[in-house]
Amino acid sequence: MLRPGGRVADLAAAVREAERARPRWVWADARTLYPPLLQAGVRLSRCHDLALTETLLLGHEGRYGEPRSAQAAYARLHGLPVPEEHTGPGPAQATLFEPVAEGPQVEEIDLVSEVYDDQRRRIDQTADPHRFRLLVAAESAGALIAAEMGRDGMPWRSDVHDELLTGLLGPRPVHGMRPAKLQALADEVGAAFGHLVNPDSPQQIVKAFKSAGISIASTRSQVLQEVEHPAVAPLLAYKELARLYSFHGWAWADQWVREGRFRPEYVVGGVVSGRWATSGGGALQIPKVMRRVVVADEGWVLVVADAAQLEPRVLAAMSGDRGLARAAGEIDLYAALAQAFGGERQNAKIAMLSAMYGGTSGDAPKLLAVMRQRFPRAYAFVEEAARSGEDGRLVRSWLGRTCPPPSARWRELVAGPEGSRAARDRGRFTRNFVVQATAAEWALALLAVLRGRLPDPARLVFFQHDEVMVHCPRDLAPEVAEAVAAAAEEATRLVFGTTPVRFPMQAVPVECYADAK
């Protein structure tokens, strides 16, 4: 371990040598330590991330939201003042060896060793240590993968991006001005109302409709679609293009696209269910129209795959419902279930989604009654999770990720006249949490296994919930596709053991992301 002031080059050389034995590196936070190593050309096989593990353990212990840093964990271990959690973008430490200003002043190697030993002890005390260790390993692998994807980047053709934006919005405007097509739509909105209105201002839009004798609760698209007025059509068109301009326009590209690569900042476990988020770049919200900009390098392809009907398959594996598991052995789970719902695939889909999300509108109650009868164990599994949430109890994913405890405000609401509604709302959250969080775990296991199976120089360049993308030379595409399928099978075995449930991942090699759908 190098002390503060050591050179990254020295560390990189030492790590590269040690990597030959494939050790499990233990460190405070991969967000700080791994990017400099990647910059130096060093990639690690596996690690134990103390910050991510502390988050999981605190949640399991019912202490969700407490500071999760290694410094905070050390302070709690020794009864010292716990430093505040860093809430800004990026990690608390800006460079590889910069000491933190807050918290206990202790040699880093001692801090890491003591916190690691304490975490191993606490893992052994969890409800199922074997599963929890797998969760920690998968979460830590995710930290490596997230940093690597940010470093490698997704292929992004700036010329295609500019051509697309110009076609949709008009030429790039000068700073402070709207693109031509946005301005034309804004003029149409103003003309429809008979006076100048800023379509970016919800207050002005609400006031303009009120002046026209129309009361609207908000300017959301779903609300506007129910309104009959000549301003609605250009306003809806404006909102759609304005969102594209704001979130994936020229200024966005200037910040996030470098050297032909889109390089976002992924946040592992950024959502309470364990799904990833981004602290910049919006990688998890790439609109379909933008997929045509993602083009493989010359002689390379993008191998794209997603898990069909992931969450229903997860429910089948978790609940052990034999009927649902048999259907989940097929590639199209909903088609396999159709016979139980009057031969209608759509009815099967509505029933499954209603069971997992607590849907009660339309035909959902009738279809749920069928599900309760035909697939009792699956239905009972999510119902029990919902009851636990309504009672204010904690629920856990298959591997042990724990939902946040109810807030003080929730307890106040439950004790008041709106108590039943507040209870039902939390029940819907916990009903879905057990499934969605487990689906996130399966996806993490898939990523970790696939990362180890990819032939060099193939690279994972994109991940979104149940979808992965690998950038590789064209002649390696068949091998990569086989690696994806094998990784899905191994991830299923690791997470669920022996199960008849299949998690098919059909990998498709394409030159452009838009061609994968």
N, C-alpha and C positions, 0 to 999 in steps of 0.2 A: 504494500500500500504506500503510495507516494504521499508525502505530507503537503500542506498548502505551499504553493510556490513551485511545485514540480511541473515539468514540461509535459504537455500532452503527447509529444513524440516519444518520450521515455516510457510513459504509461502504455501507449499503443504497442510499442515493441514488446514490452513485458507481457501484455495481454495476449498478443498474437502468439507468443511462444507457449503460454499456458493453455491456450485454446486447443492445443493438440490433444490434450487429455479430456476435452469436453467437460470442464467443471461446471457446476452451477454457481454463477456469480451472485453474490449477495451485495446489494447496494441500497442506498437510501431512497433514490428516486431516479428511474430510468430517464425521465424527461431532462434531467440535468447531465447525467453521466454518459448516456449512450450517443447522443448526437456528435460530440467531439470525437469519439472513437470511430463512428461512421465516416466522419470527415477525413479521418486519418486512414481510412481503408480497412478498418477492423470490424468484423461482424461476429457476434457472439452466438453460441449454440443455445444457451438457456440461462435463466437468471431467477432470482427471488427478489421481487421488488417490495421493499419494506413499506412504502407508503400505500401501495395498492392493497397489500396484505392487511395492514392496520385498518384500512377502511372496511374490509370484509369482516375482520374480527370485531371491531367496534359495533358494526351492525348486528352481528350474531349475538353480541352481549347486550343488545338493547340500548346501545349508546351512540346510535347513529347521529352523525353531524359533529362529533367532537373532533378536534384537530388530529389529523392523520399522519403528519410528518414523522420521520424518524426521531427528530429532536423532541417532538411532543410525546412520542411513545417512551423515550428515555426519561423525560421529566416525570411522567406518570409513574414509571417504574421506580423512581428514586424519591418520590414525594416532593418534587421541585415545582416551581411555578411553570405552568404549561404555556409555551409560546402561542400566540394567536395564529390561526390558520391563514396562510397566504391566499388572498382572494383575487389577485390580479391575473392577467394572462401569463401563462408559462409558469415554470417552477420558481420556488423561492430563491434558489441560488442561480445567479446569472451565468456563472462560469464553472469550469470543472472543479477548481480547488478554492473557490472563494468561500471563506467561512461565513456562516450566517451570523447576523448581528444579535438576534434574539436567542433565548433559550440557554440551556446549559453549555458551558464551554468545556468540551471534552474532546480528546483525540478521536478522530472519525472512526478509526478501526475499532476502538473500544466501544463507541456508541453503537456501531453497526453490529458488532458481535453480541452485545448484551441484548439489544432489541430483537435480534434474530433468535437467540436462545429463548427469550420470553415468548415470542410468537409461536415457536414450535411447541412450547408447553401449552399455550392456550389453544392451539389447533388440536392437540390431543384431548382437550376437554370439550370439544364441540360435540354436537349431537351425533355426527358420523365423521370421525377423523379421516377415514379413507377418502370419502367423497370431498371433504373440505380441502384436503391436500391437493386433489385433482383440480379443484376450483382455483386454488392459489397458483398452481403451476400454469393453468390456462390463462389466468389473468396476467401473470408475469410475462408469459410468452406474448400476450397481446401487446404489452409495453414495448417489447423488441420490435414486433411487426409494425406497430404504429409509427415508431421512429424511422424504421426502414422505408415504409411507404412514403413518409414525408420527405425523406432524403432522395429516394429514387424518382418519385413523382409519376403522375399519370401523363402519358403522351397527350399533348394539347397543341393543335395546329393554330397558331396565332393568325395566319392568313385566312384560314377558314372561319375563325371566330370573327374577325373583322368583317369579312364578306357577309356572314350571317347577320351580324348586328346592323350593318349598313342596309341590308335588304329589309329588315324588320323595322328599323328605327329611322333610317336615313343616315347621312354622313355623321361622323363623330363631331359633336358640337364643341364650341369653345366653352371654357370653364364658366359655370353659372347659368348656362343656357340649356333649354330642353332640345333633344333631337327633333328634327323636322316633323316626323310623323307623330310624335307625342304632342308637339305644339299644335299641330293641325287638329288632333282629337280634343285638346284642351279648348281650342277655339270653337269646335262643334258643341262642346258642353256649354260654354258660355252663350252661344247663339241660341241653344235650346231653352235656356233659362231667360234670355233676353237681357242679360248683363254679365259682366266679367265675373267668373267664378274660378277659384284655384282648385283643380281636381285633387291636389295633394292634401287639401285641408278638409278633414271630416266635418269640422264645425261649419265651414262655409257650405259644404254640400248639404248637410242637414238643414241649415237655414234656408238655402235656395229651394229645397223641396217644400219646406214649410210655407214659404212665400207663394208656392204654386198650389197650396192647399193639400199637400201630401205630407203626412207625418211618418217618419221612419225612425226606428230604434237605433240603427247604426248604418254605416256605409259598407258593411260587408257584402260581398258579391251575392251571397244567398238571399240577403234581404232585398238588394236592388233588383234581383231577377223577378221578384214578385210585384214590382212597381211598373205601372204603365205611364211612361212619360218619354218624350223624344230625347231626353238627356241620358237615359239609361244605357242605350246601346254604345254611344261613344265613351261614356264613363266606364263601362265594364271593359271595353277594349283598351282604354287608357290604363286602367289598373293593372291589367295583365302585362302590357308592354312596359309599364313603369317598374313593375317588380323585376322583370328581366333586366332592364337597364340598371336598376339599383344593385341587384345581387350578382349579376354575371355580365355587366357591361364593361366598357373599356377601362374604367378606373379600377374595377375588380381585377381585370387581367394584369394591369400594371403592377398590382400588389402581389398577386398570387401565382402568376405564370412566369417562369424564368427558364431560359435555355430550352424552350420547347416542352416544358413539363409543368403541370399543375401540381403545386406542392403545398397541400393543406396541413393544418396542425390538428391531428386527431387527439381526442381525449378518451383514453380507455376507461370504461365504466363511468362515462360522463352522465348517464341517465341512471336513475335508481334501480331499474331493472337489469342493469349491466350492459345495456346497449351502449355503443360508442356515441360520442358527440364530437364536435369540432370547436376549437377556440378561434377559428378563423378560416375563411375560404369557402365555407358552406359545402364541403365535399359530399355530405349526406343528403343534399337537396339539389342535385343537378337535374334541371328540368329536361324532359325528353327532347325538346328542340335543340338542346346543347350537346346531345350525345353525338351528333354528326361532326363535332369539333374534335372528338377523341379519336385520333387516327394513329395506327401503329407506325413505327419507323419502317423505312424501306427494307424489305426482306424479312420483316417481323410481322407477327399477328397478335391480336388480343384474344386470349382464351377466356370466355365469359361463361359462368355457371351460377345458377341459383337453385336453392332447395325448394322443390314444389310443395306447397301447403305445409310449411315447416311446423307451425304451431299446433295444428290438429294432430300431426304425427307425434309431436312431443307429448300431447295430452294422452294419446293412445299408449305410449311407452310408459309414462309416469303412472297412469291409473291401472294398468294391467287389464284393461277391459278387452276381453278376447274378441268380441265382435268388431270393435273399432280397430283393434290390432290387425285382424284379418284384412279389413279394408285398407289399412295403412301399409299392407304388404304390396299394394298395387301402385303403379306410377301415378294414376289419377285417383286420389282418395275420394273425392266428391262423387265421381262417376261410380266408384265401387259402392258408395253408400246410397246411391239414388234409389235403389229398389225399396229400401226401408222408408223412403219418403215419397211414395207414390210414383216412383220412376222418374222423378224430377231432380236433376243434378243441382239446380239452383236452390231447391228446398233443402237439400243436404248441406249446402254451403251456409245458408241462412241459419240453420239449426246449430251447426258447429260454432259459427262466429257468435251467435247469441249466447250460447253456453259459456264461451270463453270471455265475452265482453259484457254480459249481463243485459243483452238486448231484450226489449219487451214490446216493441212496436210492431204493427202490421201482423204478419202471420207468425211471428216469433213464438208467442205462447203456445199455439197449436203444434208447431214443429218441435218445440222443446218437450212437450208432453210425449211425442213420439220418441224423442231421444231418451227421455227418462225411462221409457219402457224397453227400448231396444238396446240401449247402451248404458245400463244402470251404474256401472262402476265409474265410467268416465264422467257421467253427470254428477254422481255423488262426490267425486273428487273436487270438482270446481265449486260445488255447492258448499262443501265443508270449508274451503278457502274463503268463500264469501261470508259464511257465518262467523268465521274467526275474525274477519275484518270488521264486520258489523258490531262484534263484541269488544273491539278495541285490542284484539290480540295480534301477535306477530305471525307472519307466515314466511315460509322459506322455499327457495327453489330446490330442485332435485339435489344439487351439490352443496347447498347451504347458504346461498346469498339470502339475506334477510331484508324484508321490507322495512321502511322507516316506521317508527312508532307513531300513533296518532298524536296530533298536536294538542296543546292546551285549548286552543280555539275550538277544535273538533269536540273535545270533551264538554265544553260549554254548550255547543250546539246540540249535542246528544241529550244533554240534561234539560234542554228547553223545548219549546213548541215545535221546532223544526228537527227534533231528534231523529225521527224515523227516516227522514230524507237524508240527513247527514250520515246515518248508519248505512243506508243503502248505497250511498255514493262511495263510502270506503269499502263496502263489500264488493262493489264492482271493480274497484282498484285491486284488492287482494285476490279476487277471482282471476283476474288477468295476470297479476304479478307472477303467480306460481308457474304459469305457462310461458309467459314472455321471458322471464328471467332464465328459465331452463333452456328455452330456445337460444338465448344469447350465449349460454354456456356451451351448448352443442356447437354453435357457430365458432366460438373461440377454440374449442378442441379441434374443429376442422381446420382452422387457420394454422394452429400450431403444428398439426400433423403434416399438412400440405407444405408448409414452409420447409420442413425437413426432407420432403420428397422431391422438391422441384430440382430439375437438372440445371446446372449453371450454364448460361447466364440468365435463365428465366427468373423473373421477379414478380412478386405480388405487388400490384400497383393500386388496387382499389378494393374496398370492402364496405358493404352496406347491409347490415342486418342479416340477410340470408344469401347475399350475392358476393361473388369474388371475381376478380379480374387478374389475369396473369399476362404479362408482356414477355414474349419469347420469340426467338428465331423461328421462322416458318417450319423448318424441318423438325423442330422439337414439339410442335403442336400435338401430335398424337401421343407422345410420351407425357406431356403435361395433362392432357385430357384423362389419360389413365391414372395419373397421380391424383387428380381431383376426385375421381370415382373411388379410388382406394382410400383416400383420406376421409371421405364421407363414411365409408364402411367402418374404418378404424375409430373415427370419432364416435359413432353410434355404439360400438362395443365398449369404448372407454367410459362413456357416460352412463349407458343403460345396461351394459352387460349383454347377456343373451336375450334377444327380443325378436319377435317376428316382424316388427315394424321396420319398414324400409325408409331411408332418407335419400331418394334418388337425386343425383346431381349430374345433369346432362350438360357437358361442356361443349361450347360451340366456338370454333376458331373464326374470327372475323378480322377484317382490316379496319373497320370502323365500328365503334360502339353502337351506333344507331342500327346496324345490321343484325345485332344480336337479338332483337325483339321482333 
